[in-house]
């Protein structure tokens, strides 16, 4: 697997918890160890990007988390567009 930035990992966690996810589901979808997922979940909760529902034991994305996820997708799309234009210019 290629190197992933912290931003990429956070986006993967938020994406996996969009409709509610258990800790295990987040671990598998974001390709993280237990220790890693625990640290990320703690930081994301402290920054009000994720909430934990004790009754259902699910993590859910907050409004602030959805905003970060949307911005992350926009940046990815912008990077892909920029790379595609560079490739077209280089091949011309």
GINORQUI-V763899 format. One record per backbone hydrogen bond with DSSP energy under -1.0 kcal/mol. NH is the residue of the N-H (numbers start at 0). CO is the residue of the C=O. If there is no record, write none. Layout:
BEGIN
NH CO
NH CO
END
This chain:
BEGIN
8 4
9 5
10 6
11 7
12 8
13 9
14 10
15 11
16 12
17 14
19 16
20 58
25 21
26 22
27 23
28 24
29 25
31 26
36 32
37 33
38 34
39 35
40 36
41 37
42 38
43 39
44 40
45 41
46 42
47 44
48 43
49 43
50 59
52 57
56 52
58 20
59 50
61 48
65 61
66 62
67 63
68 64
69 65
70 66
71 67
72 68
73 69
74 70
75 71
76 72
77 73
78 74
79 75
80 76
81 77
82 78
83 79
84 80
85 81
86 82
87 83
88 84
89 85
90 86
END
